[in-house]
Amino acid sequence: MEDNVSDKNYGSIDETHLRKRGSPAPVVDDPDPTSYREMLKKWPKSTFCIISNEFCERFSYYGMRTVLTLYLINILKFNNDNATIMFHTFTVLAYTSPIFGSILADGYIGKFW
């Protein structure tokens, strides 16, 4: 079977590489692991504590959100409407409490507490 590829160039992109058969795929080299380790050594050690803390916090928050409505309906015997209200109240408080905490910390407690 013959290729019916014309030599016309449609646009500004050179497409001659598409007609070559048997050419190997381009290889992307991985970065040198020693440079990655050197980069991590420059970070403060508290960075890894903060990252792991954020991971655990997100894991527990989304885990709680997943089962909260089921717990309210099946164990505590709330009806669907009240369970939905409690779920949304929990979500609103989870997102707004850092704002109030930051106002309290920056405005009243301060950095010299």
C-alpha positions as CSV (number, residue, x, y, z in Angstrom):
1,M,0.0,0.0,0.0
2,E,1.4,3.3,-1.0
3,D,1.4,6.5,1.0
4,N,-0.7,9.2,-0.5
5,V,1.0,12.0,1.4
6,S,1.4,15.2,-0.5
7,D,4.4,17.4,-0.1
8,K,2.2,20.5,0.5
9,N,3.0,22.4,3.6
10,Y,-0.3,23.5,5.2
11,G,0.6,26.2,7.7
12,S,3.9,27.1,9.3
13,I,4.5,23.8,11.1
14,D,7.1,21.5,9.5
15,E,5.4,18.1,9.3
16,T,8.1,16.1,7.5
17,H,8.8,14.2,10.7
18,L,5.3,12.6,10.4
19,R,6.2,10.9,7.2
20,K,9.3,9.1,8.5
21,R,8.7,5.6,9.6
22,G,10.7,3.8,12.2
23,S,12.1,6.9,13.8
24,P,12.4,6.5,17.6
25,A,10.2,8.6,19.9
26,P,12.0,11.5,21.5
27,V,13.4,10.7,24.9
28,V,13.0,13.0,27.9
29,D,15.8,12.8,30.3
30,D,14.9,12.8,34.0
31,P,16.4,15.5,36.1
32,D,19.5,14.6,38.0
33,P,18.4,13.3,41.5
34,T,21.4,14.9,43.2
35,S,20.2,18.4,42.1
36,Y,16.7,17.5,43.5
37,R,18.2,16.5,46.8
38,E,20.3,19.7,46.9
39,M,17.2,21.7,46.3
40,L,15.3,20.0,49.2
41,K,18.3,20.7,51.5
42,K,17.8,24.4,51.0
43,W,14.2,24.3,52.3
44,P,13.6,24.9,56.0
45,K,12.9,21.7,57.9
46,S,9.6,23.2,59.1
47,T,8.4,23.1,55.5
48,F,8.0,19.3,55.6
49,C,6.1,19.5,58.9
50,I,3.7,22.1,57.4
51,I,3.2,20.0,54.3
52,S,2.5,16.8,56.3
53,N,0.2,18.8,58.6
54,E,-1.8,20.1,55.7
55,F,-2.1,16.7,54.2
56,C,-3.4,15.2,57.5
57,E,-5.8,18.2,57.9
58,R,-7.3,17.8,54.4
59,F,-7.5,14.0,54.8
60,S,-9.5,14.3,58.0
61,Y,-11.7,17.1,56.7
62,Y,-12.7,15.3,53.5
63,G,-13.1,12.1,55.4
64,M,-15.4,13.8,57.9
65,R,-17.5,15.4,55.1
66,T,-17.9,12.0,53.4
67,V,-19.6,10.3,56.4
68,L,-21.1,13.2,58.3
69,T,-24.5,13.1,56.6
70,L,-24.7,9.3,56.8
71,Y,-23.9,9.5,60.5
72,L,-26.5,12.1,61.2
73,I,-29.2,10.2,59.3
74,N,-28.4,6.6,60.3
75,I,-27.0,6.8,63.8
76,L,-28.4,10.1,65.3
77,K,-31.7,9.6,63.4
78,F,-31.9,13.2,61.9
79,N,-34.2,13.6,59.0
80,N,-32.8,14.4,55.6
81,D,-33.5,18.2,55.9
82,N,-31.8,18.6,59.3
83,A,-28.9,16.5,58.2
84,T,-28.4,18.6,55.2
85,I,-28.5,21.8,57.3
86,M,-26.0,20.4,59.8
87,F,-23.7,19.3,56.9
88,H,-23.7,22.8,55.3
89,T,-23.3,24.4,58.8
90,F,-20.2,22.3,59.3
91,T,-18.8,23.3,55.8
92,V,-19.4,27.0,56.4
93,L,-17.8,26.9,59.8
94,A,-14.8,25.0,58.5
95,Y,-14.2,27.6,55.8
96,T,-14.9,30.8,57.9
97,S,-13.3,29.9,61.2
98,P,-9.7,30.6,59.8
99,I,-10.8,34.1,59.0
100,F,-12.0,34.8,62.6
101,G,-8.9,33.1,63.9
102,S,-6.6,35.3,61.9
103,I,-8.4,38.4,63.0
104,L,-8.1,37.3,66.6
105,A,-4.4,36.4,66.2
106,D,-3.4,39.5,64.3
107,G,-5.5,42.0,66.0
108,Y,-5.5,41.0,69.6
109,I,-3.0,38.4,70.5
110,G,-0.2,39.7,68.2
111,K,3.3,38.3,67.6
112,F,4.5,39.1,71.2
113,W,2.0,37.0,73.0
